[in-house]
Amino acid sequence: MGEKLKVYSASFTSFYYFGGAIIGALVGTRLKFPLFFLVFPVVLALFKRPKLGLFVLILMLSNITLVNNLEFPTKNMEFVGTVKMVQNGSSILQLSFFDGEKWRRLGVDVLIYKEEPLGTIVYFVGELRKRSSYPIYYAKTDYYVTANNYETFVSSVFAQFEKFRKFSTFVEPFYQNLFGNSSRDENFIKSGLFHIFCVSGMHVSLLYLFTSYIVGILTYRKGLRTVFSLFLPTVFVIGSGMGLPSLRALIMLYVAGLLRILDYKINAVNVVSLVGTGMVLANPEIVFSLSFYMTFFATIGVLISENNLLSNIGGFLGSAPYVSLINPVNPFSIIATILVSIPVQVLLFGLTISYLLFTLKLYYLSALLLYALKPFSWFIETVAIVFAKFPLIPQHPVVTFAFAMSFITYIGLVFESKKQKQELS
């Protein structure tokens, strides 16, 4: 008989702790708990309430570590740091500031309304102002200068991606919509497919699924399959600017892959919640990011089922409540998502392979693959044009609630199906 697998908890314990981290950070915007409150988790643990004690501890830590108000000696300060993430039209900086005597680490991410290459050194004189979403501070500069005359692995990959994006656009302008540039095409927005054409956690999860399927055909060895399945998503995330949603999804996939290698039975909700809790504790400000929640639930939706079609439906339902908060909803968008799901995965896989060929200076092979992928892009554009003609449902809390309940129902049905399969086997 084979060795019995170690079982990763089938409960939703990690989701419980994730909720504690979110609550603690949100409360921290209005109320900061004093440090001596940390004695309460210890007391709960001593009175044989370890789960509740850990919940309270996580809540306290996210509350205490949240940086709500920054105070500086003068209005205009000197700041220096590097671009850690790039998003459409702006950059997120990791900064230090000069307090008059020495440079001190700032401790929060700061938005600059300029798109700079990943890894660029930024120096500016100015002030930080608050905003309502993540990053909760943006820079208002009086003097601004950059330097990028050095090269790291991450910055070189990103620079190469920029060259490849221009190269691929000559073959088919549509490719940039999937490979680093968010599309604002009206057909994509009205058809309900816009969320697929943003560099997001769903992007990364879909690329991982298809890569895993291809690698699974070539090898059955669990370790190799996991490593190679993560390689292309990693290259994609670095090259597309290490955007927050895609980076979060990649970290979640790495944790899930590690558990698979260690022979744990994966519970997608617990794995993603575990990573999400760590992210909130490391950077509590992300609780103000709508894309964080969208990535979180879309990744759960994709990973919760091994069926490719169900994974795409799950990814759509996981992101739909948040998309409905931003844009009017196309009631038939789930059908459009199902139709384009496989072509999108093929394109993501093919574009990443083409990028690797481009990096190896195999330009003709790279271009040949790009031309071979054109029918898939034409099909996706056609679906978007057709479904854009359907009427839209205006934004409303009821619509958001309906999508949320649909996602919860989907999760319940998938778990019930898995339970029945286990009972029959």
C-alpha positions as CSV (number, residue, x, y, z in Angstrom):
1,M,0.0,0.0,0.0
2,G,1.2,3.5,-0.8
3,E,2.1,6.0,2.0
4,K,-0.9,7.9,3.2
5,L,-0.8,11.6,2.3
6,K,-0.4,14.2,5.1
7,V,-3.6,16.1,5.2
8,Y,-3.7,19.9,5.0
9,S,-6.6,21.1,7.2
10,A,-10.0,20.8,5.3
11,S,-11.4,23.5,7.5
12,F,-11.3,27.2,6.8
13,T,-9.1,28.0,9.8
14,S,-6.7,30.2,7.8
15,F,-9.6,32.2,6.4
16,Y,-10.6,32.9,10.0
17,Y,-7.2,34.4,10.7
18,F,-7.2,36.3,7.4
19,G,-10.4,38.0,8.5
20,G,-8.7,38.9,11.8
21,A,-5.8,40.6,10.0
22,I,-8.2,42.6,7.8
23,I,-10.3,43.7,10.8
24,G,-7.3,44.8,12.8
25,A,-5.9,46.9,9.9
26,L,-9.2,48.5,9.2
27,V,-9.8,49.3,12.8
28,G,-6.3,50.8,12.9
29,T,-7.4,53.7,10.7
30,R,-9.6,54.9,13.6
31,L,-8.3,53.3,16.7
32,K,-4.8,52.0,17.7
33,F,-4.6,49.3,20.4
34,P,-2.0,49.9,23.1
35,L,0.9,47.5,23.2
36,F,-0.1,46.0,26.6
37,F,-3.3,44.6,24.8
38,L,-0.9,41.9,23.5
39,V,-1.3,40.2,26.8
40,F,-4.8,39.1,25.9
41,P,-3.8,36.5,23.3
42,V,-1.4,35.0,25.9
43,V,-4.2,34.8,28.4
44,L,-6.5,33.1,25.9
45,A,-3.8,30.6,25.0
46,L,-3.3,29.8,28.7
47,F,-7.0,29.2,29.1
48,K,-7.0,26.6,26.3
49,R,-8.3,28.9,23.6
50,P,-5.3,28.8,21.2
51,K,-7.3,29.5,18.0
52,L,-9.1,32.5,19.5
53,G,-5.8,33.6,21.0
54,L,-4.0,33.4,17.6
55,F,-6.9,35.3,16.0
56,V,-6.6,38.1,18.5
57,L,-2.8,38.2,18.2
58,I,-3.1,38.6,14.4
59,L,-5.7,41.2,14.7
60,M,-3.5,43.1,17.2
61,L,-0.4,42.9,15.1
62,S,-2.1,44.2,11.9
63,N,-3.6,47.0,13.9
64,I,-0.4,48.1,15.6
65,T,1.8,47.8,12.5
66,L,-0.5,49.9,10.3
67,V,1.1,53.3,9.6
68,N,-1.8,55.7,9.6
69,N,-0.2,59.1,10.0
70,L,3.3,60.2,9.0
71,E,4.9,63.1,10.7
72,F,8.0,64.9,9.5
73,P,10.0,67.8,11.0
74,T,9.4,70.0,7.9
75,K,6.9,70.2,5.1
76,N,9.4,69.5,2.3
77,M,11.7,66.5,2.9
78,E,14.3,64.6,0.9
79,F,13.4,61.1,-0.2
80,V,15.3,58.4,-2.0
81,G,14.4,54.9,-3.0
82,T,13.7,52.4,-5.8
83,V,10.7,51.5,-8.0
84,K,9.4,48.2,-6.6
85,M,6.4,47.9,-8.8
86,V,5.0,49.4,-12.0
87,Q,1.4,49.9,-12.9
88,N,-0.3,51.7,-15.8
89,G,0.9,55.3,-15.7
90,S,2.4,55.2,-12.2
91,S,5.0,53.5,-10.0
92,I,5.2,52.3,-6.4
93,L,8.3,53.3,-4.5
94,Q,10.1,51.9,-1.5
95,L,11.6,55.0,0.2
96,S,13.9,56.3,2.9
97,F,13.8,59.9,4.1
98,F,16.5,62.3,5.5
99,D,15.5,63.5,9.0
100,G,18.2,66.2,9.1
101,E,20.9,63.8,10.6
102,K,20.6,60.5,8.9
103,W,18.5,58.5,6.3
104,R,15.7,56.5,7.8
105,R,13.5,53.9,6.3
106,L,9.9,55.1,5.6
107,G,8.1,51.8,6.2
108,V,5.2,52.4,3.8
109,D,4.8,52.2,0.0
110,V,4.4,55.5,-1.8
111,L,2.8,56.2,-5.2
112,I,4.4,58.4,-7.8
113,Y,2.3,59.5,-10.8
114,K,5.1,58.7,-13.3
115,E,5.8,55.3,-14.8
116,E,9.5,54.5,-14.3
117,P,11.3,51.2,-15.2
118,L,11.4,48.6,-12.5
119,G,14.5,49.1,-10.2
120,T,15.0,52.7,-11.1
121,I,16.5,54.9,-8.3
122,V,14.3,57.9,-7.5
123,Y,15.4,61.0,-5.5
124,F,13.0,63.8,-4.9
125,V,12.3,66.7,-2.6
126,G,8.7,67.3,-1.7
127,E,5.9,66.0,0.6
128,L,3.7,63.0,1.0
129,R,0.0,63.3,0.8
130,K,-2.7,60.9,1.8
131,R,-5.1,59.2,-0.6
132,S,-8.1,56.8,0.0
133,S,-6.7,53.6,-1.5
134,Y,-3.4,51.7,-1.6
135,P,-0.8,53.0,-1.6
136,I,-2.2,55.4,1.0
137,Y,0.4,58.0,0.3
138,Y,1.5,59.7,-2.9
139,A,4.4,62.0,-3.6
140,K,4.0,65.7,-4.5
141,T,7.5,66.7,-5.7
142,D,9.2,70.0,-6.1
143,Y,12.4,68.4,-7.4
144,Y,12.6,65.0,-9.0
145,V,15.5,63.0,-10.5
146,T,16.1,59.4,-11.5
147,A,19.0,57.1,-12.1
148,N,19.0,53.7,-13.8
149,N,22.6,53.3,-14.8
150,Y,22.9,50.0,-12.9
151,E,21.4,46.7,-13.7
152,T,19.8,43.9,-11.5
153,F,18.3,40.7,-12.6
154,V,14.8,42.0,-12.1
155,S,15.4,45.3,-13.9
156,S,17.1,43.6,-16.9
157,V,14.1,41.2,-17.3
158,F,11.7,44.1,-17.2
159,A,13.8,46.1,-19.7
160,Q,13.8,43.1,-22.0
161,F,10.1,42.8,-21.7
162,E,9.7,46.4,-22.8
163,K,11.6,45.6,-25.9
164,F,9.6,42.5,-26.5
165,R,6.3,44.3,-26.1
166,K,7.3,46.7,-28.9
167,F,8.4,43.8,-31.0
168,S,5.2,41.9,-30.5
169,T,3.0,45.0,-31.2
170,F,4.4,45.1,-34.8
171,V,2.9,41.6,-35.3
172,E,-0.4,42.1,-33.5
173,P,-1.3,45.2,-31.4
174,F,-3.7,43.1,-29.4
175,Y,-0.9,41.3,-27.7
176,Q,0.0,44.2,-25.4
177,N,-3.4,43.9,-23.8
178,L,-2.4,40.6,-22.3
179,F,1.2,41.3,-21.8
180,G,1.6,44.3,-19.6
181,N,-0.6,47.1,-20.8
182,S,-4.1,47.4,-19.5
183,S,-6.6,47.8,-22.3
184,R,-9.3,50.6,-22.2
185,D,-11.0,49.3,-25.4
186,E,-14.7,49.9,-25.1
187,N,-15.6,46.4,-26.5
188,F,-13.6,44.7,-23.7
189,I,-15.3,46.9,-21.0
190,K,-18.8,46.5,-22.4
191,S,-18.4,42.7,-23.0
192,G,-17.4,42.2,-19.3
193,L,-14.0,40.9,-20.4
194,F,-12.0,43.9,-19.1
195,H,-10.8,42.0,-16.0
196,I,-9.1,39.4,-18.2
197,F,-7.1,42.2,-20.0
198,C,-5.6,43.7,-16.9
199,V,-2.3,42.3,-15.6
200,S,-3.9,40.6,-12.6
201,G,-3.9,37.6,-10.3
202,M,-6.3,35.9,-12.7
203,H,-3.7,36.4,-15.5
204,V,-1.1,34.6,-13.5
205,S,-3.4,31.8,-12.2
206,L,-4.6,31.1,-15.8
207,L,-1.0,31.0,-17.1
208,Y,-0.1,28.6,-14.2
209,L,-3.0,26.3,-15.0
210,F,-2.2,26.0,-18.7
211,T,1.6,25.6,-18.0
212,S,0.9,22.9,-15.5
213,Y,-1.3,21.1,-18.0
214,I,1.5,21.2,-20.7
215,V,4.2,20.2,-18.2
216,G,2.0,17.4,-16.9
217,I,2.0,15.8,-20.4
218,L,5.8,15.8,-20.4
219,T,6.5,14.6,-16.9
220,Y,4.7,12.9,-14.0
221,R,7.3,13.8,-11.5
222,K,5.7,16.0,-8.9
223,G,8.7,18.2,-8.1
224,L,9.7,18.9,-11.7
225,R,6.1,19.5,-12.6
226,T,5.6,22.1,-9.9
227,V,8.9,23.9,-10.6
228,F,8.4,24.1,-14.3
229,S,4.8,25.1,-13.9
230,L,5.9,28.1,-11.8
231,F,8.7,29.2,-14.1
232,L,6.7,30.9,-16.9
233,P,4.3,32.7,-14.4
234,T,7.4,34.0,-12.6
235,V,9.0,35.3,-15.8
236,F,5.6,36.9,-16.7
237,V,5.2,38.7,-13.3
238,I,8.7,40.1,-13.3
239,G,8.5,41.3,-16.9
240,S,5.1,42.8,-16.6
241,G,6.3,45.1,-13.9
242,M,5.7,43.0,-10.7
243,G,2.3,44.6,-10.3
244,L,0.7,44.0,-6.9
245,P,-2.2,41.7,-8.0
246,S,0.0,39.5,-10.1
247,L,2.8,39.3,-7.5
248,R,0.3,38.4,-4.8
249,A,-1.1,35.6,-7.0
250,L,2.4,34.3,-7.7
251,I,3.3,34.1,-4.0
252,M,0.0,32.2,-3.4
253,L,0.9,29.8,-6.2
254,Y,4.4,29.3,-4.7
255,V,3.0,28.3,-1.3
256,A,0.5,25.9,-2.9
257,G,3.3,24.4,-5.0
258,L,5.5,23.9,-1.9
259,L,2.7,22.2,-0.1
260,R,2.2,19.9,-3.1
261,I,5.9,18.9,-3.1
262,L,5.6,18.2,0.7
263,D,2.6,15.8,-0.1
264,Y,0.0,18.0,1.6
265,K,-3.5,17.7,0.3
266,I,-4.3,21.3,-0.9
267,N,-7.2,23.2,0.5
268,A,-7.2,26.3,-1.8
269,V,-9.1,28.5,0.6
270,N,-6.7,27.8,3.5
271,V,-3.5,28.2,1.3
272,V,-4.6,31.5,-0.2
273,S,-5.8,32.7,3.2
274,L,-2.5,31.8,4.8
275,V,-0.6,33.8,2.2
276,G,-3.1,36.7,2.4
277,T,-2.7,36.9,6.2
278,G,1.1,37.1,5.8
279,M,0.7,39.8,3.2
280,V,-1.5,41.9,5.5
281,L,0.8,41.5,8.4
282,A,3.8,42.5,6.3
283,N,2.0,45.4,4.7
284,P,-1.3,46.3,6.4
285,E,-1.9,49.2,4.0
286,I,-3.0,46.7,1.3
287,V,-6.4,46.3,3.0
288,F,-7.3,49.6,1.2
289,S,-6.6,48.0,-2.2
290,L,-9.7,46.7,-4.1
291,S,-7.4,44.7,-6.3
292,F,-6.0,42.8,-3.3
293,Y,-9.5,41.4,-2.5
294,M,-10.1,40.8,-6.2
295,T,-6.8,38.8,-6.6
296,F,-7.5,36.9,-3.3
297,F,-10.9,35.6,-4.3
298,A,-10.1,35.1,-8.0
299,T,-7.1,33.0,-7.1
300,I,-9.2,30.9,-4.8
301,G,-11.7,30.5,-7.6
302,V,-9.0,29.3,-10.0
303,L,-7.2,27.0,-7.6
304,I,-10.2,25.4,-5.9
305,S,-10.9,23.0,-8.9
306,E,-8.7,20.9,-11.0
307,N,-11.1,21.1,-13.9
308,N,-9.9,23.7,-16.4
309,L,-13.4,25.0,-17.3
310,L,-14.5,25.2,-13.6
311,S,-11.3,27.0,-12.8
312,N,-12.1,29.7,-15.3
313,I,-15.7,30.0,-14.0
314,G,-14.3,30.3,-10.5
315,G,-11.8,33.0,-11.4
316,F,-14.6,35.0,-13.1
317,L,-17.0,34.6,-10.1
318,G,-14.2,35.5,-7.7
319,S,-13.4,38.8,-9.4
320,A,-17.0,39.6,-10.6
321,P,-18.2,41.3,-7.3
322,Y,-15.3,43.8,-7.5
323,V,-15.5,44.4,-11.2
324,S,-19.2,45.2,-10.7
325,L,-18.2,48.0,-8.2
326,I,-16.2,49.7,-11.0
327,N,-18.1,49.1,-14.2
328,P,-21.7,48.3,-15.3
329,V,-22.2,44.6,-15.6
330,N,-22.8,42.6,-18.8
331,P,-25.2,39.7,-17.7
332,F,-23.7,37.4,-20.4
333,S,-20.1,38.1,-19.5
334,I,-19.7,34.7,-17.8
335,I,-20.5,33.1,-21.2
336,A,-17.9,35.4,-22.9
337,T,-15.4,34.5,-20.2
338,I,-15.9,30.7,-20.8
339,L,-15.6,31.2,-24.5
340,V,-12.3,33.0,-24.3
341,S,-10.7,31.2,-21.3
342,I,-8.8,28.6,-23.3
343,P,-7.6,31.0,-26.0
344,V,-6.4,33.5,-23.3
345,Q,-4.4,30.7,-21.6
346,V,-2.9,29.6,-25.0
347,L,-2.0,33.2,-25.7
348,L,-0.4,33.8,-22.3
349,F,1.6,30.6,-22.6
350,G,2.6,31.3,-26.2
351,L,3.6,35.0,-25.5
352,T,5.8,34.0,-22.6
353,I,7.5,31.3,-24.7
354,S,7.9,33.9,-27.5
355,Y,9.5,36.3,-25.0
356,L,12.0,33.6,-24.0
357,L,12.9,33.0,-27.6
358,F,13.3,36.8,-28.1
359,T,15.6,36.9,-25.1
360,L,17.7,34.2,-26.6
361,K,17.9,36.3,-29.8
362,L,16.0,33.8,-31.8
363,Y,13.9,36.6,-33.3
364,Y,12.6,34.7,-36.3
365,L,11.3,31.8,-34.1
366,S,9.8,34.4,-31.7
367,A,8.0,36.2,-34.5
368,L,6.8,33.0,-36.1
369,L,5.2,32.0,-32.8
370,L,3.6,35.4,-32.6
371,Y,2.1,35.0,-36.1
372,A,0.9,31.5,-35.2
373,L,-1.0,32.9,-32.2
374,K,-2.9,35.5,-34.2
375,P,-6.1,33.4,-34.8
376,F,-6.5,33.2,-31.0
377,S,-6.4,37.0,-30.7
378,W,-8.8,37.4,-33.5
379,F,-11.2,35.0,-31.9
380,I,-11.0,36.9,-28.5
381,E,-11.6,40.3,-30.2
382,T,-14.6,38.9,-32.1
383,V,-16.2,37.5,-28.9
384,A,-15.6,40.9,-27.2
385,I,-17.2,42.8,-30.2
386,V,-20.3,40.4,-30.2
387,F,-20.9,40.5,-26.4
388,A,-20.3,44.3,-26.2
389,K,-23.6,44.7,-28.1
390,F,-25.6,43.2,-25.2
391,P,-27.3,45.5,-22.7
392,L,-25.5,46.4,-19.4
393,I,-26.9,46.2,-15.9
394,P,-26.1,49.5,-14.0
395,Q,-23.8,49.4,-11.0
396,H,-25.7,48.6,-7.8
397,P,-25.0,47.0,-4.4
398,V,-27.6,44.3,-5.2
399,V,-25.7,43.2,-8.3
400,T,-22.5,43.0,-6.3
401,F,-24.2,41.0,-3.6
402,A,-25.7,38.6,-6.2
403,F,-22.2,38.0,-7.7
404,A,-20.8,37.4,-4.2
405,M,-23.5,34.9,-3.3
406,S,-22.9,33.1,-6.6
407,F,-19.2,32.8,-5.8
408,I,-20.0,31.4,-2.3
409,T,-22.5,28.9,-3.8
410,Y,-19.8,27.9,-6.4
411,I,-17.3,27.3,-3.6
412,G,-19.8,25.2,-1.7
413,L,-20.7,23.1,-4.7
414,V,-17.1,22.4,-5.5
415,F,-16.3,21.3,-1.9
416,E,-19.5,19.1,-1.9
417,S,-18.4,17.5,-5.1
418,K,-15.0,16.7,-3.7
419,K,-16.5,15.3,-0.6
420,Q,-18.7,13.0,-2.6
421,K,-15.8,11.8,-4.7
422,Q,-13.8,11.0,-1.6
423,E,-16.7,9.0,-0.1
424,L,-17.1,7.0,-3.4
425,S,-13.4,6.2,-3.7
